[in-house]
């Protein structure tokens, strides 16, 4: 067998494009699935794939994120070294073009091809030799389901949804006991640690800011963006970004319908007795267990919040952007 060349997969930067036989899902950008049953067959292909390619000295861990775009179309991003947060060094990404061959989603480049099955992606070199198999993985945040410690303020607990929804203005829950978007906590805070769990709906036809958009406004004025930016660049207006102020250091967004976590340490701006601002607000954000904002200084409130007065305590505000984002297990430890 010809030895596989790693440079064949790591020397370019962009996206795969896959297509396969279409299926009957809505063509509206506003269509959203909030559970797997609604999502359809494209959702089953979307996700993360990881494994080893090559052999011997050229063996390399490799990750791919496959993104559904609706009507049987897909994009994907390949990561030499492993998935974001699992080995990728934030260097090159991989591109290839794809097509449907006998019902199998294939991507082809001058260096070889890949075939996407139900739970794995098989890679071949340019001569047709198999060089590696990437298994579909379902990553889980290490803080998912983390219980509120003693002394914490529990803002929402899906096991006690009817009781804890009362902690929010405009609070509404689903029949499954999940908190809907568009709520503001009645309690206000100055400094502390926030734990928040959220689920993005599957909106394959939507693009950009229309794709599963909400926002976690810390103190009601600093937005940590919530968006389906799975596989995207990781900008300040994408998931984990402090809106308009700071991009995440790595894009840790999981695929839609996966439960995700924010663990946020926040410190209010400081003022002296005369009302002069002496220190800016600061935020550290862990997204799915990975630090993506490290003691980030915030110059001013971000757009769309509930208040801009940095001298007072503020609530947790979860933005309504007309997309059915869901929340559970929300608590704050004040400092």
LOTOR-234296 format. One line per 8 residues: number of its first residue (from 1); their letters; for each residue y, x, z of N, C-alpha, C, O. Coordinates in steps of 0.001 Angstrom, whole numbers, plus 500000, padded with zeros to 6 digits. Example, Ala and Ser with C-alpha at 12.3 -4.5 7.8 and 13.67 -1.06 7.14 Angstrom:
<recs>
1> as> 494310/513190/507800/495500/512300/507800/496700/513200/507800/496681/514236/508465 ~ 497750/512850/507080/498940/513670/507140/500030/512900/507870/501138/513409/508039
</recs>
This chain:
<recs>
1> xxxxxxxx> 498806/500838/500000/500000/500000/500000/501244/500874/500000/501319/501877/500709 ~ 502192/500484/499214/503453/501212/499166/504181/501052/500486/504256/499949/501028 ~ 504728/502165/501015/505457/502083/502277/506754/501317/502048/507454/501554/501064 ~ 507069/500410/502944/508234/499552/502794/509492/500286/503204/509503/501002/504206 ~ 510550/500112/502437/511827/500767/502723/512744/499823/503489/513104/498754/502996 ~ 513119/500231/504703/514004/499418/505523/515370/499269/504873/516006/498226/505020 ~ 515836/500289/504157/517163/500199/503567/517235/499077/502544/518322/498619/502191 ~ 516093/498642/502075/516086/497531/501125/516604/496255/501756/517121/495379/501062
9> xxxxxxxx> 516469/496142/503082/516930/494922/503741/518229/495103/504499/518881/494116/504837 ~ 518624/496338/504777/519775/496529/505657/521004/497033/504935/522002/497331/505591 ~ 520984/497145/503626/522104/497745/502943/523079/496763/502343/523863/497148/501475 ~ 523068/495505/502765/524011/494557/502209/524483/493605/503286/523938/493573/504389 ~ 525502/492830/502956/526146/492025/503981/526546/490662/503433/527427/490574/502579 ~ 525916/489611/503909/526306/488231/503586/525222/487270/504011/524700/487381/505121 ~ 524862/486305/503132/523960/485228/503497/522857/485038/502477/523031/485323/501293 ~ 521696/484543/502961/520707/484021/502027/521157/482626/501607/521932/481986/502317
17> xxxxxxxx> 520697/482167/500503/520853/480766/500135/519502/480227/499729/518891/480708/498775 ~ 519038/479229/500455/517756/478605/500149/517991/477207/499604/518976/476559/499960 ~ 517105/476743/498753/517060/475330/498423/515604/474906/498342/514733/475706/498001 ~ 515347/473656/498654/514006/473124/498456/514107/471644/498137/515208/471104/498029 ~ 512988/470996/497989/513001/469596/497610/513826/468788/498592/513666/468922/499806 ~ 514711/467948/498066/515625/467188/498902/514905/466163/499750/513738/465850/499516 ~ 515622/465638/500751/515064/464591/501586/516144/463559/501850/517323/463777/501571 ~ 515719/462445/502387/516643/461316/502516/517377/461371/503839/517032/460639/504767
25> xxxxxxxx> 518396/462235/503945/519274/462132/505098/520671/461777/504594/520946/461853/503397 ~ 521537/461393/505505/522869/460947/505127/523642/462056/504448/523489/463231/504782 ~ 524477/461672/503489/525319/462647/502798/526711/462737/503413/527566/463473/502920 ~ 526932/462001/504472/528247/462015/505107/528400/463217/506041/527499/463502/506829 ~ 529533/463925/505961/529773/465035/506903/529814/464586/508360/529646/465404/509264 ~ 530036/463292/508595/530132/462789/509959/528775/462368/510525/528670/462043/511708 ~ 527726/462372/509674/526404/462001/510163/525930/463018/511192/526043/464226/510985 ~ 525397/462516/512302/524964/463398/513383/523673/462887/513988/523524/461692/514242
33> xxxxxxxx> 522740/463796/514216/521505/463482/514932/521606/464057/516334/521952/465224/516512 ~ 521305/463238/517322/521363/463692/518707/519989/463949/519301/519869/464284/520480 ~ 518926/463789/518465/517590/464138/518917/516743/464554/517718/517118/464307/516572 ~ 515624/465172/517979/514778/465736/516932/514228/464644/516010/514095/464863/514806 ~ 513911/463479/516561/513352/462406/515749/514311/461980/514651/513879/461674/513540 ~ 515596/461956/514942/516602/461568/513964/516869/462662/512934/517337/462372/511833 ~ 516579/463904/513276/517099/465051/512535/516492/465239/511149/517189/465700/510244 ~ 515224/464901/510951/514623/465030/509634/513996/466386/509374/514071/467279/510218
41> xxxxxxxx> 513368/466548/508193/512574/467756/507915/513379/469047/507808/512855/470113/508133 ~ 514634/468990/507362/515419/470227/507264/515603/470870/508636/515651/472094/508759 ~ 515705/470027/509666/515873/470558/511014/514681/471419/511423/514840/472398/512152 ~ 513489/471056/510955/512290/471806/511320/512297/473212/510741/511703/474120/511322 ~ 512957/473406/509612/513043/474733/509008/514141/475576/509645/514021/476796/509758 ~ 515208/474906/510055/516322/475628/510665/515872/476293/511956/515006/475775/512660 ~ 516465/477441/512262/516166/478091/513524/516184/479598/513431/516717/480175/512484 ~ 515584/480232/514442/515590/481687/514549/514184/482240/514352/513200/481670/514824
49> xxxxxxxx> 514116/483370/513641/512852/484029/513334/512975/485499/513705/514008/486120/513457 ~ 511922/486058/514300/511988/487435/514779/510620/488098/514659/509587/487448/514818 ~ 510625/489400/514378/509379/490153/514277/509639/491590/513875/510777/492059/513912 ~ 508578/492292/513489/508654/493694/513078/508374/493775/511582/507421/493174/511086 ~ 509212/494522/510868/508981/494780/509453/508778/496271/509249/509238/497087/510047 ~ 508087/496618/508176/507808/498025/507906/506688/498547/508775/506070/497810/509543 ~ 506436/499861/508634/505344/500490/509378/505720/501933/509698/506611/502509/509073 ~ 505040/502497/510663/505245/503901/511016/506664/504178/511455/507231/503434/512256
57> xxxxxxxx> 507245/505259/510927/508592/505656/511317/509655/504663/510853/510770/504648/511376 ~ 509308/503841/509880/510279/502892/509354/510121/501491/509943/510795/500564/509495 ~ 509266/501318/510914/509107/500021/511563/510419/499621/512244/511061/500435/512909 ~ 510796/498381/512071/512083/497918/512577/511989/496469/513042/511452/495615/512336 ~ 512510/496204/514222/512631/494822/514669/513664/494132/513783/514670/494726/513395 ~ 513392/492861/513471/514247/492167/512523/514368/490699/512918/513394/490080/513346 ~ 515571/490148/512773/515792/488744/513082/516473/488019/511937/517253/488612/511191 ~ 516181/486750/511803/516812/485914/510785/517200/484581/511416/516425/483990/512168
65> xxxxxxxx> 518398/484117/511104/518832/482775/511483/518940/481929/510220/519674/482276/509295 ~ 518211/480825/510183/518202/479918/509041/519006/478680/509407/518727/478032/510416 ~ 519999/478351/508595/520941/477284/508889/520813/476172/507862/520899/476428/506661 ~ 520610/474949/508313/520508/473797/507409/521899/473317/507021/522785/473197/507867 ~ 522081/473043/505725/523360/472589/505203/523285/471192/504596/524246/470730/503980 ~ 522155/470520/504764/521990/469178/504241/521452/469154/502825/521615/470115/502074 ~ 520808/468051/502461/520259/467860/501117/519314/468970/500704/519266/469339/499531 ~ 518570/469501/501641/517598/470531/501329/518182/471902/501071/517475/472780/500577
73> xxxxxxxx> 519446/472116/501387/520069/473422/501196/520154/474159/502530/520346/473556/503585 ~ 520004/475495/502450/520029/476322/503646/520834/477588/503409/520958/478062/502280 ~ 521366/478114/504468/521879/479475/504501/521123/480207/505599/520622/479598/506544 ~ 521053/481517/505454/520430/482311/506508/521101/483658/506608/521709/484138/505652 ~ 520986/484259/507762/521545/485580/508020/520446/486454/508601/519764/486055/509544 ~ 520271/487652/508037/519284/488602/508538/519945/489695/509351/521016/490183/508993 ~ 519301/490084/510456/519871/491042/511403/518922/492213/511632/517969/492080/512399 ~ 519156/493362/510986/518363/494561/511291/518512/494939/512771/519630/495054/513272
81> xxxxxxxx> 517406/495127/513458/517429/495454/514875/517089/494293/515772/516712/494489/516927 ~ 517218/493077/515256/516896/491905/516072/518015/490889/516041/519096/491163/515520 ~ 517765/489731/516589/518740/488650/516632/519948/489020/517492/519843/489919/518326 ~ 521088/488355/517315/522232/488597/518206/521840/488429/519671/521225/487433/520052 ~ 522200/489407/520474/521818/489385/521881/520399/489845/522136/519947/489853/523281 ~ 519684/490232/521080/518296/490671/521212/518004/491847/520279/516961/491897/519627 ~ 518940/492785/520228/518695/494012/519480/519669/494326/518367/519838/495491/518009 ~ 520316/493308/517808/521249/493564/516709/522439/494370/517205/523011/494056/518249
89> xxxxxxxx> 522822/495420/516453/523905/496323/516850/525252/495923/516261/526204/496702/516299 ~ 525334/494707/515716/526571/494185/515142/527064/495051/513989/528257/495308/513831 ~ 526098/495486/513199/526445/496272/512021/526177/495441/510776/526739/494353/510653 ~ 525343/495901/509846/525140/495148/508623/524307/493895/508825/523514/493783/509760 ~ 524518/492956/507910/523696/491759/507804/523067/491768/506414/523425/492588/505568 ~ 522134/490860/506186/521376/490874/504938/521684/489652/504086/521956/488576/504617 ~ 521643/489815/502759/521789/488681/501858/520627/488648/500865/520039/489678/500534 ~ 520319/487463/500409/519348/487268/499336/519528/485862/498815/520031/484995/499529
97> xxxxxxxx> 519120/485620/497566/519182/484291/496999/517807/483641/497100/516783/484324/497062 ~ 517793/482345/497225/516525/481652/497406/516308/480526/496438/517243/480063/495785 ~ 515083/480086/496344/514717/478966/495494/513421/478349/495988/512676/478968/496748 ~ 513158/477119/495548/511929/476431/495918/510836/476768/494914/511023/476623/493706 ~ 509695/477218/495425/508552/477542/494583/507327/476838/495125/506758/477243/496139 ~ 506927/475778/494439/505743/475046/494860/505846/474459/496244/504854/474391/496969 ~ 507053/474028/496626/507254/473433/497938/507501/474432/499045/507751/474037/500184 ~ 507437/475738/498735/507719/476790/499726/509139/477284/499511/509546/477533/498376
105> xxxxxxxx> 509888/477426/500581/511243/477955/500471/511152/479474/500376/510659/480136/501289 ~ 511637/480020/499255/511565/481463/499020/512950/482042/498831/513842/481377/498305 ~ 513131/483281/499259/514353/484007/498922/513939/485293/498212/512944/485927/498563 ~ 514718/485654/497219/514358/486761/496350/515541/487691/496175/516672/487244/495980 ~ 515278/488989/496245/516291/489998/495935/515631/491085/495108/514425/491033/494862 ~ 516405/492065/494678/515841/493159/493894/514854/493996/494702/514075/494753/494122 ~ 514871/493877/496005/514008/494687/496860/512715/493987/497268/511795/494639/497762 ~ 512630/492675/497072/511437/491950/497487/511729/490479/497643/512692/489963/497075
113> xxxxxxxx> 510886/489795/498422/511074/488376/498613/510598/487981/500006/509915/488744/500689 ~ 510970/486787/500405/510506/486211/501654/510096/484778/501435/510654/484089/500581 ~ 509128/484327/502197/508669/482944/502094/508729/482301/503478/508196/482822/504457 ~ 509398/481151/503519/509612/480460/504780/508602/479348/504928/508628/478371/504180 ~ 507706/479494/505898/506710/478473/506172/507157/477556/507292/508350/477431/507567 ~ 506185/476908/507943/506509/475963/509004/507029/476656/510261/508010/476205/510853 ~ 506389/477738/510669/506761/478399/511916/506899/479914/511746/506923/480650/512732 ~ 506991/480378/510500/507107/481812/510289/507745/482108/508934/507769/481257/508046
121> xxxxxxxx> 508253/483307/508794/508804/483800/507550/508074/485091/507202/508058/486032/507995 ~ 507472/485135/506017/506720/486302/505574/507559/487078/504565/508103/486494/503628 ~ 507663/488389/504754/508452/489243/503876/507543/490131/503036/506515/490616/503510 ~ 507938/490336/501781/507189/491150/500825/508122/492161/500176/509317/491909/500022 ~ 507553/493333/499791/508381/494301/499067/508447/493925/497591/507911/492896/497179 ~ 509112/494771/496794/509339/494452/495381/508056/494423/494555/508035/493862/493460 ~ 506971/495033/495084/505691/495027/494382/504756/493931/494883/503600/493844/494467 ~ 505276/493089/495790/504482/491975/496271/503647/492279/497499/502856/491436/497921
129> xxxxxxxx> 503798/493470/498092/503051/493820/499303/503716/493201/500537/504929/493305/500715 ~ 502923/492571/501367/503453/492012/502603/503890/493139/503535/503143/494090/503764 ~ 505109/493023/504072/505650/494081/504927/505948/493604/506344/506278/494413/507211 ~ 505838/492316/506586/506075/491835/507937/506135/490322/507998/506426/489651/507008 ~ 505854/489802/509180/505923/488366/509430/506850/488135/510617/506673/488725/511683 ~ 507829/487278/510421/508748/486909/511495/508327/485543/512029/508224/484581/511268 ~ 508087/485461/513315/507706/484196/513930/508948/483414/514348/509962/483990/514743 ~ 508847/482109/514254/509939/481278/514745/509991/481367/516261/508968/481261/516938
137> xxxxxxxx> 511188/481562/516784/511363/481694/518230/512327/480612/518705/513212/480172/517971 ~ 512130/480203/519939/512984/479194/520554/513547/479814/521838/512964/479681/522914 ~ 514662/480476/521706/515229/481167/522870/515816/480173/523865/516280/479094/523496 ~ 515784/480558/525113/516319/479719/526183/517235/480559/527063/516908/481694/527409 ~ 518370/480000/527418/519287/480710/528298/518638/480965/529655/517979/480075/530194 ~ 518811/482163/530219/518239/482445/531541/518872/481630/532663/518314/481559/533758 ~ 520033/481009/532409/520656/480187/533452/520487/478692/533204/521066/477875/533920 ~ 519695/478325/532190/519469/476912/531912/518753/476252/533090/517728/476746/533560
145> xxxxxxxx> 519294/475150/533552/518701/474446/534683/519025/475052/536033/518448/474647/537042 ~ 519928/476006/536075/520270/476669/537342/520849/475656/538329/521767/474904/538000 ~ 520307/475652/539522/520734/474698/540535/522055/475120/541167/522348/476306/541319 ~ 522825/474134/541520/524091/474407/542199/523823/475034/543567/523027/474500/544339 ~ 524471/476158/543879/524248/476775/545190/524913/475970/546310/525724/475078/546061 ~ 524555/476304/547526/525148/475634/548683/526663/475817/548665/527163/476924/548464 ~ 527370/474741/548874/528827/474792/548893/529477/474522/547554/530701/474420/547475 ~ 528686/474403/546499/529242/474144/545170/529681/472684/545048/529174/471810/545750
153> xxxxxxxx> 530618/472442/544160/531016/471083/543806/530217/470666/542576/530400/471220/541492 ~ 529338/469693/542747/528544/469207/541625/529370/468147/540890/529639/467072/541426 ~ 529763/468465/539669/530549/467529/538875/529663/466546/538119/530008/465373/537980 ~ 528509/467030/537627/527591/466121/536945/526166/466625/537082/525883/467807/536888 ~ 525277/465703/537420/523847/465965/537524/523147/464847/536779/523220/463690/537194 ~ 522464/465170/535678/521835/464132/534856/520736/463384/535605/520379/462270/535220 ~ 520190/463983/536677/519204/463273/537493/519864/462231/538391/519198/461340/538917 ~ 521168/462351/538559/521952/461388/539351/523148/460948/538519/524282/460918/538996
161> xxxxxxxx> 522871/460610/537273/523937/460365/536304/524871/459231/536724/526091/459357/536620 ~ 524296/458122/537200/525124/456968/537555/526101/457294/538684/527206/456754/538736 ~ 525686/458175/539579/526559/458561/540688/527585/459601/540260/528779/459450/540518 ~ 527111/460656/539606/528001/461793/539348/528956/461571/538177/529958/462278/538068 ~ 528670/460603/537295/529626/460319/536222/530953/459841/536792/531985/459923/536126 ~ 530928/459343/538023/532147/458873/538685/533089/460022/539052/534229/459791/539455 ~ 532609/461254/538910/533469/462411/539187/534441/462699/538049/535253/463619/538140 ~ 534357/461903/536966/535195/462122/535796/536018/460890/535449/535559/459755/535581
169> xxxxxxxx> 537232/461139/535009/538013/460092/534371/537388/459818/533001/536998/460748/532295 ~ 537296/458546/532634/536716/458126/531350/535241/458506/531222/534725/458609/530109 ~ 534568/458713/532335/533185/459152/532303/532236/458105/531714/532239/456947/532133 ~ 531433/458520/530750/530411/457673/530156/529128/458472/529994/529162/459683/529774 ~ 527995/457786/530105/526709/458459/529956/525871/457752/528891/526093/456582/528578 ~ 524909/458489/528345/523971/457923/527380/522825/457264/528137/522730/457385/529358 ~ 521959/456571/527412/520809/455946/528051/519845/456983/528618/519032/456676/529490 ~ 519943/458225/528111/519111/459322/528637/519733/459971/529866/519134/460871/530454
177> xxxxxxxx> 520925/459530/530264/521569/460088/531441/522362/461348/531167/522537/462172/532064 ~ 522845/461516/529945/523655/462677/529589/525124/462281/529539/525466/461152/529190 ~ 525976/463219/529889/527416/462971/529906/527988/463089/528496/527702/464044/527774 ~ 528805/462099/528115/529455/462136/526809/530740/462951/526869/531312/463179/527935 ~ 531172/463383/525686/532407/464154/525551/533626/463283/525857/533525/462058/525919 ~ 534785/463932/526049/536030/463205/526264/536272/462812/527703/536740/461706/527972 ~ 535956/463714/528649/536107/463405/530078/536914/464499/530784/536958/465650/530351 ~ 537546/464096/531883/538334/465022/532702/537905/464878/534150/537859/463765/534674
185> xxxxxxxx> 537594/465976/534796/537147/465904/536200/538294/465441/537093/539450/465814/536892 ~ 537951/464627/538077/538956/464166/539031/539358/465291/539983/540504/465356/540428 ~ 538424/466161/540287/538722/467292/541156/539376/468411/540344/539047/468626/539178 ~ 540302/469113/540981/541006/470212/540337/540715/471522/541063/540346/471531/542238 ~ 540889/472621/540345/540489/473925/540856/541574/474972/540562/542467/474759/539742 ~ 541462/476093/541252/542349/477247/540984/541535/478442/540500/541746/478933/539391 ~ 540603/478909/541335/539746/480047/540987/538297/479651/541258/538019/478892/542186 ~ 537371/480173/540439/535986/479844/540721/535018/480244/539626/535346/480994/538706
193> xxxxxxxx> 533803/479710/539763/532728/479942/538791/532224/478583/538324/531869/477729/539136 ~ 532196/478389/536993/531743/477138/536395/530416/477350/535693/530252/478304/534931 ~ 529459/476448/535954/528211/476401/535190/528202/475095/534413/528406/474021/534980 ~ 527960/475196/533086/528002/474045/532208/526861/474130/531197/526635/475187/530608 ~ 526148/473037/530993/525090/472981/529984/525473/471954/528928/525875/470836/529254 ~ 525346/472344/527648/525763/471463/526562/524760/471491/525415/524021/472458/525228 ~ 524758/470397/524653/523865/470256/523506/524693/469827/522296/525413/468830/522343 ~ 524579/470598/521212/525287/470295/519973/524454/469354/519118/523249/469568/518981
201> xxxxxxxx> 525054/468315/518536/524304/467464/517616/524013/468213/516315/524670/469203/515995 ~ 523026/467728/515578/522660/468291/514280/523488/467581/513212/523290/466393/512958 ~ 524415/468306/512590/525336/467753/511593/525304/468632/510340/526280/469329/510064 ~ 524212/468616/509577/524039/469573/508490/525045/469456/507360/525317/470438/506669 ~ 525602/468266/507162/526561/468092/506070/527958/468582/506439/528767/468860/505553 ~ 528246/468691/507718/529588/469060/508171/529813/470560/508046/528868/471347/508003 ~ 531080/470933/507988/531455/472340/507868/532615/472658/508818/533381/471774/509203 ~ 532724/473914/509177/533877/474382/509939/534081/473633/511238/533142/473433/512009
209> xxxxxxxx> 535332/473215/511475/535691/472559/512722/535163/471120/512811/535321/470464/513840 ~ 534540/470635/511735/533938/469309/511772/532489/469318/512188/531848/468267/512205 ~ 531947/470492/512527/530509/470635/512783/530263/470748/514295/530286/471837/514868 ~ 530025/469583/514921/529675/469536/516346/530762/470148/517227/530503/471068/518004 ~ 531956/469637/517099/533123/470195/517776/533397/469494/519102/533372/468266/519189 ~ 533657/470292/520125/534193/469836/521401/534938/471034/521976/535272/471968/521246 ~ 535194/471011/523255/535852/472145/523886/535730/472057/525381/535847/470976/525958 ~ 535496/473186/526012/535444/473279/527479/536776/473860/527945/537009/475065/527845
217> xxxxxxxx> 537639/472994/528450/538964/473427/528892/538915/473772/530382/538882/472889/531239 ~ 538911/475050/530664/538926/475516/532043/540317/475299/532623/541315/475669/532005 ~ 540383/474698/533812/541647/474337/534461/542462/473370/533607/543662/473197/533818 ~ 541797/472746/532646/542465/471782/531795/543385/472394/530763/544082/471668/530054 ~ 543406/473731/530661/544397/474350/529774/543921/475561/528975/544642/476022/528090 ~ 542730/476091/529258/542238/477241/528504/540920/476844/527845/539909/476674/528527 ~ 540929/476696/526515/539751/476185/525828/538767/477283/525469/539100/478223/524747 ~ 537545/477155/525984/536409/477903/525471/535754/476978/524455/535189/475944/524814
225> xxxxxxxx> 535835/477359/523180/535433/476471/522101/533947/476121/522166/533110/476966/522482 ~ 533642/474880/521864/532273/474399/521673/532173/473926/520225/532913/473036/519805 ~ 531256/474523/519466/531153/474254/518036/529782/474715/517558/529223/475667/518104 ~ 529239/474052/516547/528023/474567/515928/528409/475724/515005/528678/475524/513821 ~ 528432/476923/515560/528712/478121/514766/527466/478994/514675/527562/480212/514525 ~ 526299/478363/514767/525034/479069/514620/524997/479826/513293/525090/479220/512226 ~ 524861/481152/513362/524772/481984/512178/526098/482393/511574/526115/483130/510589 ~ 527219/481936/512136/528524/482282/511582/529029/483613/512132/528287/484349/512781
233> xxxxxxxx> 530307/483914/511863/530845/485242/512162/531174/485454/513634/531151/486588/514114 ~ 531480/484377/514357/531870/484529/515748/533359/484763/515894/533775/485791/516430 ~ 534176/483817/515421/535633/483937/515474/536177/483218/516694/535431/482574/517431 ~ 537515/483333/516907/538088/482733/518110/538089/481203/518079/538277/480564/519115 ~ 537879/480609/516893/537780/479153/516820/536341/478676/516671/536094/477526/516306 ~ 535391/479568/516955/533975/479223/516928/533406/479255/518343/534107/479591/519297 ~ 532138/478903/518468/531540/478748/519795/531701/480026/520615/531382/481120/520150 ~ 532197/479873/521830/532399/481026/522709/533749/481676/522585/534101/482529/523400
241> xxxxxxxx> 534525/481288/521572/535872/481835/521427/536841/481164/522383/536705/479976/522677 ~ 537821/481919/522870/538941/481313/523581/539936/480940/522490/540549/481812/521874 ~ 540092/479662/522260/540703/479152/521044/542063/479789/520769/542982/479718/521585 ~ 542162/480412/519597/543372/481059/519096/543720/482358/519824/544674/483038/519445 ~ 542967/482706/520854/543338/483865/521666/542315/484990/521653/542707/486155/521719 ~ 541030/484696/521573/540050/485774/521667/538687/485391/521135/538087/484419/521595 ~ 538189/486151/520160/536852/485914/519609/535786/486389/520591/536041/487310/521367 ~ 534598/485785/520578/533501/486295/521415/533058/487659/520907/533152/487941/519712
249> xxxxxxxx> 532579/488500/521807/532130/489837/521402/530866/489773/520562/530599/490685/519779 ~ 530084/488711/520712/528899/488468/519882/528698/486965/519802/528943/486249/520773 ~ 528252/486483/518644/528019/485058/518467/526647/484696/519025/525623/484972/518399 ~ 526630/484081/520199/525378/483726/520869/525020/482259/520721/524224/481732/521498 ~ 525604/481594/519726/525318/480171/519535/523878/479963/519086/523435/480554/518101 ~ 523152/479123/519809/521803/478718/519430/521875/477593/518394/522951/477038/518173 ~ 520752/477245/517753/520761/476147/516789/521111/474823/517459/520891/474660/518659 ~ 521657/473871/516693/521945/472554/517261/520691/471891/517824/519573/472130/517368
257> xxxxxxxx> 520916/471060/518821/519927/470332/519610/519232/471201/520658/518494/470674/521491 ~ 519448/472517/520638/518989/473369/521739/519996/473261/522880/521203/473231/522639 ~ 519515/473204/524112/520437/473214/525250/520973/474622/525450/520228/475601/525397 ~ 522283/474709/525680/522966/475989/525822/523769/476005/527110/524033/474957/527700 ~ 524158/477204/527547/524893/477330/528798/526174/478138/528625/526241/479086/527843 ~ 527175/477732/529377/528344/478561/529663/528345/478829/531160/528197/477911/531967 ~ 528510/480082/531519/528758/480473/532910/530073/481223/532909/530175/482316/532353 ~ 531081/480631/533537/532458/481090/533383/533069/481399/534738/533108/480541/535620
265> xxxxxxxx> 533545/482628/534903/534366/483002/536056/535820/482893/535639/536223/483462/534624 ~ 536601/482172/536411/538001/481958/536035/538932/482231/537214/538605/481960/538369 ~ 540090/482770/536887/541120/483058/537880/542450/482555/537345/542852/482906/536236 ~ 543129/481738/538128/544407/481179/537705/545468/482259/537591/545340/483340/538165 ~ 546509/481949/536847/547685/482823/536815/548303/482884/538214/548194/481935/538991 ~ 548943/483995/538522/549550/484197/539841/551069/484088/539756/551688/484522/538784 ~ 551660/483492/540809/553118/483326/540891/553597/483757/542266/552884/483605/543258 ~ 554813/484299/542319/555381/484664/543624/556078/483451/544237/556090/482368/543650
273> xxxxxxxx> 556651/483640/545408/557247/482515/546139/558455/481920/545435/558868/480797/545725 ~ 559019/482694/544499/560172/482206/543748/559780/481542/542430/560638/481133/541647 ~ 558478/481442/542201/558015/480797/540983/557927/481712/539781/557793/481233/538655 ~ 557998/483009/539989/557882/483961/538884/556417/484319/538644/555683/484584/539595 ~ 555994/484328/537405/554625/484662/537067/554398/486152/537248/555097/486970/536651 ~ 553414/486505/538078/553154/487914/538384/551851/488427/537783/551654/489638/537680 ~ 550968/487533/537389/549701/487939/536769/549191/486807/535884/549333/485632/536220 ~ 548606/487166/534770/548074/486181/533827/546710/485682/534278/546022/486336/535062
281> xxxxxxxx> 546330/484517/533775/544995/483985/534041/543946/484884/533389/544218/485567/532401 ~ 542739/484868/533963/541657/485706/533434/540362/484893/533388/540120/484031/534233 ~ 539528/485191/532370/538260/484474/532204/537172/485446/531771/537387/486296/530907 ~ 536001/485307/532384/534777/485960/531915/533796/484859/531526/533563/483932/532301 ~ 533221/484956/530332/532322/483920/529832/530972/484532/529475/530900/485517/528740 ~ 529912/483942/529998/528561/484240/529542/528050/483036/528762/528033/481912/529264 ~ 527633/483293/527521/527083/482237/526673/525591/482495/526526/525176/483524/525992 ~ 524805/481568/526995/523346/481719/526991/522914/483032/527645/521982/483699/527195
289> xxxxxxxx> 523624/483380/528726/523251/484529/529532/523846/485851/529099/523654/486857/529783 ~ 524572/485886/527973/525146/487128/527446/526663/487094/527604/527304/486113/527229 ~ 527236/488152/528153/528687/488217/528332/529366/488340/526970/529139/489301/526236 ~ 530202/487353/526644/530895/487350/525355/532413/487455/525507/533117/487768/524547 ~ 532911/487193/526710/534319/487392/527068/534310/488095/528417/533863/487531/529415 ~ 534810/489339/528446/534700/490161/529651/536065/490337/530305/536873/491163/529879 ~ 536306/489548/531347/537566/489603/532095/538756/489514/531142/539698/490303/531216 ~ 538685/488535/530252/539704/488343/529217/541002/487830/529828/541012/486809/530516
297> xxxxxxxx> 542087/488536/529576/543402/488092/530021/543921/487031/529067/543817/487180/527850 ~ 544477/485969/529613/544952/484852/528788/546463/484754/528921/546995/484563/530014 ~ 547134/484888/527806/548596/484929/527827/549226/483575/528117/550250/483498/528797 ~ 548612/482494/527599/549227/481183/527705/548166/480105/527492/547083/480399/526986 ~ 548463/478868/527872/547513/477777/527622/547228/477612/526135/548101/477841/525297 ~ 546005/477214/525816/545614/476969/524435/545963/475526/524059/546152/474693/524945 ~ 546051/475218/522754/546428/473857/522330/545410/472806/522757/544217/473085/522875 ~ 545908/471589/522986/545034/470443/523182/544593/470154/524598/543784/469251/524811
305> xxxxxxxx> 545102/470894/525581/544673/470695/526955/545371/469541/527647/546183/468838/527045 ~ 545044/469353/528925/545617/468244/529684/546921/468619/530369/547707/467734/530707 ~ 547168/469893/530580/548435/470317/531184/548692/471782/530857/547756/472535/530591 ~ 549948/472184/530875/550323/473556/530552/550952/474297/531726/551343/475457/531596 ~ 551049/473626/532870/551654/474260/534039/550622/475180/534684/549699/474713/535351 ~ 550780/476483/534485/549796/477443/534976/549893/477691/536478/549055/478396/537041 ~ 550884/477133/537122/551071/477391/538554/550277/476446/539437/550190/476658/540647 ~ 549693/475399/538849/549009/474393/539651/547510/474405/539365/547056/474972/538371
313> xxxxxxxx> 546752/473768/540255/545310/473621/540040/545072/472710/538837/545908/471873/538496 ~ 543907/472891/538201/543615/472087/537018/542172/471627/536991/541326/472195/537681 ~ 541878/470601/536199/540529/470017/536125/539671/470711/535063/540134/471606/534355 ~ 538435/470284/534972/537591/470595/533820/537771/469455/532821/537577/468287/533158 ~ 538140/469800/531602/538338/468819/530543/537379/469139/529410/537378/470253/528887 ~ 536557/468159/529029/535602/468311/527941/536085/467462/526775/536045/466233/526832 ~ 536536/468117/525730/537272/467487/524642/536423/466527/523813/535242/466771/523567 ~ 537052/465426/523386/536465/464508/522420/537027/464840/521043/538214/464640/520787
321> xxxxxxxx> 536169/465347/520158/536581/465676/518798/535782/464828/517800/535535/465232/516664 ~ 535388/463637/518270/534659/462654/517450/533262/463107/517049/532696/462587/516087 ~ 532702/464066/517773/531320/464495/517546/530528/464278/518836/531044/464558/519918 ~ 529290/463788/518751/528520/463451/519951/527898/464665/520645/526678/464826/520647 ~ 528731/465505/521226/528256/466622/522044/527886/466071/523420/528581/465207/523954 ~ 526794/466571/523988/526310/466057/525268/526300/467164/526321/526210/468350/526002 ~ 526397/466738/527602/526501/467684/528709/525575/467261/529847/525261/466082/530017 ~ 525145/468267/530626/524374/468004/531830/524545/469197/532778/524992/470265/532359
329> xxxxxxx> 524196/469017/534027/524168/470105/535022/525477/470896/535023/525535/472023/534529 ~ 526520/470293/535581/527840/470917/535640/528247/471074/537102/528288/470097/537851 ~ 528545/472296/537500/528996/472523/538853/529972/473693/538938/530018/474548/538053 ~ 530753/473713/540022/531760/474754/540223/531643/475295/541639/531508/474533/542596 ~ 531695/476596/541764/531818/477257/543067/533251/477784/543163/533649/478656/542391 ~ 534010/477261/544096/535386/477724/544245/535453/479059/544989/534633/479348/545860 ~ 536436/479848/544627/536604/481175/545242/537939/481247/545968/538270/482279/546552
</recs>
